[in-house]
């Protein structure tokens, strides 16, 4: 009765293999970004851009960027971006549109930065090459 049933051609599995390959690349990219963030946090450079999650005056979660202005001993002096966005996916737009809009400065110790990373308040650190 099943003698007429043929094998499924290999070309029908191509899509499945492509999806699996994309998932593997996505996971590898996420892991690489986390490793870079941790490495950059231990050795901050001037002009590093930190993507930060914080709460605004109304208590809502917002995202902004801090740029390293200076490193002094175990402290990092940041320029804080004047703008905030409501979604982490909008941070790229913020950096493109308001790349030079930094006015306020803040000093944060390296140990506090590590604490912020542990609490997932530092989402990413971008280093200009």
C-alpha positions in Angstrom: 0.0 0.0 0.0 2.9 2.5 0.8 5.1 1.2 -2.1 4.1 4.2 -4.3 5.2 6.8 -1.6 8.5 8.3 -2.7 11.2 10.1 -0.7 11.0 13.8 -0.2 13.5 15.6 -2.4 16.4 17.2 -0.6 15.7 20.6 -2.1 12.6 20.8 0.1 14.9 20.9 3.2 16.9 23.8 1.9 14.7 26.4 3.6 14.9 24.5 6.9 18.7 24.5 6.6 18.8 28.2 5.8 16.6 29.1 8.8 18.8 27.0 11.1 21.9 28.7 9.7 20.4 32.2 10.4 19.5 31.2 13.9 23.1 30.0 14.6 24.5 33.3 13.2 22.1 35.4 15.3 23.0 33.5 18.5 26.8 33.9 17.6 26.3 37.6 17.1 24.5 38.1 20.4 27.2 36.2 22.3 30.0 38.2 20.5 28.2 41.5 21.4 28.0 40.5 25.1 31.6 39.5 25.2 32.7 42.8 23.5 30.5 44.8 26.0 32.1 43.1 29.0 35.6 43.6 27.5 35.0 47.3 26.7 33.6 47.9 30.2 36.8 46.6 31.8 38.9 48.9 29.7 36.9 52.0 28.7 38.2 54.3 25.9 37.4 57.9 25.1 34.5 58.1 22.6 33.0 54.7 23.6 29.2 54.9 23.4 27.2 53.1 26.1 23.6 52.3 25.4 21.8 52.8 28.7 18.4 51.8 30.0 17.0 54.0 32.8 13.8 55.5 34.2 12.6 59.0 33.3 10.9 61.4 35.6 7.5 59.6 35.2 9.1 56.3 36.1 8.9 55.0 32.5 11.7 52.9 31.0 13.7 54.8 28.5 16.9 54.4 26.6 19.7 56.8 25.9 23.4 57.0 25.2 26.4 58.0 27.3 29.7 58.8 25.6 33.0 58.5 27.4 34.7 61.8 27.7 37.6 60.9 30.0 38.9 58.0 32.1 40.4 59.0 35.4 41.7 56.1 37.6 38.7 54.0 38.5 36.2 56.6 37.3 34.7 57.3 33.9 33.4 60.8 32.9 30.5 60.6 30.5 28.7 63.1 28.4 24.9 62.2 28.6 22.8 62.4 25.4 20.1 65.1 25.7 17.5 62.8 24.1 15.8 59.6 25.2 13.8 57.0 23.3 11.0 54.7 24.4 12.4 51.6 22.7 15.8 50.0 22.5 15.2 49.5 18.8 15.1 53.3 18.4 18.7 53.8 19.8 20.2 53.6 16.3 17.9 56.4 15.1 18.9 58.4 18.2 22.6 58.0 17.5 22.1 59.0 13.8 19.9 62.0 14.5 21.5 63.3 17.8 25.0 62.0 17.6 26.5 65.3 18.9 23.7 66.3 21.4 25.6 65.8 24.6 25.5 68.6 27.3 25.4 67.1 30.8 28.4 65.4 32.3 28.4 62.6 34.9 31.2 60.7 36.6 30.6 57.0 37.3 32.9 54.6 39.0 34.0 51.4 37.2 32.5 49.3 40.0 29.1 51.1 39.5 29.4 50.5 35.8 29.9 46.7 36.5 26.8 46.8 38.8 24.8 48.5 36.0 26.0 45.8 33.5 25.0 43.1 36.0 21.5 44.7 36.3 21.3 44.8 32.5 21.1 48.6 32.5 24.0 48.8 30.1 22.7 47.2 26.9 25.7 47.6 24.7 29.0 49.4 24.3 30.1 50.5 20.9 33.8 51.3 20.3 34.8 53.4 17.3 37.6 51.7 15.4 
